[in-house]
Amino acid sequence: MKWLTGIITVGTFTILYVLEKKRPLRRSVEDHEVNAVRNLAIASVTGLALTIVENPLTKLLTNFVEERNVGLVKIGKLPKWIETSLAVILMDYTLYLWHVLTHKNPQLWRFHKIHHADLDLTASTAIRFHFIEMLLSVPWRAAQILVIGVSPQTLKIWQTLLFVNIFFHHSNVCLPEELERKLQKLIVTPRLHGIHHSVIQDETDSNWSSGLTVWDRLHKTFRDDVPQDKINIGIPEFDEVGDVTLRKMLTEPI
C-alpha cells in the first residue's frame, strides 16, 4: 500500500508540475523551478519532523482503534466500505475545521502564514508548510483518529486522497472553465483555491475546504466570483521576492 501511495502522489505532482508550465492559469511572479525548489526544501524539513513525531503516533493510535473498535464509525458495526467512506468524509470535514483555526487563531496563523506567503500558487505550494505548524497539528490528528475511529488502512486512503486533492487545487493549471464548474460541485479546484490564497482578506476567508466543497457551502464560505486575473497571490507582509527566501520562511515565525 505504501508503494502505491507513493506512485500516486509523486505521479500526480509530476503531471501537474509539467502542465503548469504548458497551461498556466495565472502569470508567475517567480521562476517556476526556483519556486518549486524552495517549497520542496521547506516540505523536506516538515516531512522529517512528521516522520519523527506524527508517524509513530498515528501508527500507534490507528492500531489501537482497530484492536479496540473505538470511534464514531465503529459504533454501528457498519460494513467495512461504509465505515471507511464515513471515516474519510469525517476526516475531510475535521480538516476543514482545523484549516479555519489556523487562520483565526493568531498563534496558529503565525506559522500557517508561511504557506500563504508563496508569491505563486503551484502544486509545490501544497506541501509548503512550516514544520512547527505541522507539529502543532499532531494533537488534532490524534483526536481525529480516536474520535472518528480511523483504522490504519483508512488513514492511508485518506492521506492518498488528500495529497492528490491538494496537489490538484494548489496547481497553476488552466482547466476549461466548464470542466471546473462541474468539478466544483464536488471538489476544490485551482480557481477556487486561488481565491483562498488572495492577498485580500475577504477573499482569503473563503474556500477553506481541502477535499469536498460541501463544507464551504454548508458554512457559507464558498466563493467562485473572483476572476483569476484579478487575484494577487500571497499575504501583504511578504510582497517581494526578497521577503520569501528559504531562510526567512523557516526562521521568521520562530
Secondary structure as UniProt FT lines:
FT   HELIX           2..22
FT   HELIX           32..52
FT   HELIX           54..68
FT   HELIX           72..74
FT   TURN            75..77
FT   HELIX           80..104
FT   HELIX           106..116
FT   HELIX           123..127
FT   HELIX           131..136
FT   HELIX           138..144
FT   HELIX           145..149
FT   HELIX           152..170
FT   HELIX           177..183
FT   TURN            184..186
FT   HELIX           190..196
FT   HELIX           201..204
FT   HELIX           214..218
FT   TURN            219..220
FT   HELIX           228..230
FT   TURN            236..237
FT   HELIX           241..244
FT   HELIX           246..251
FT   TURN            252..253
//
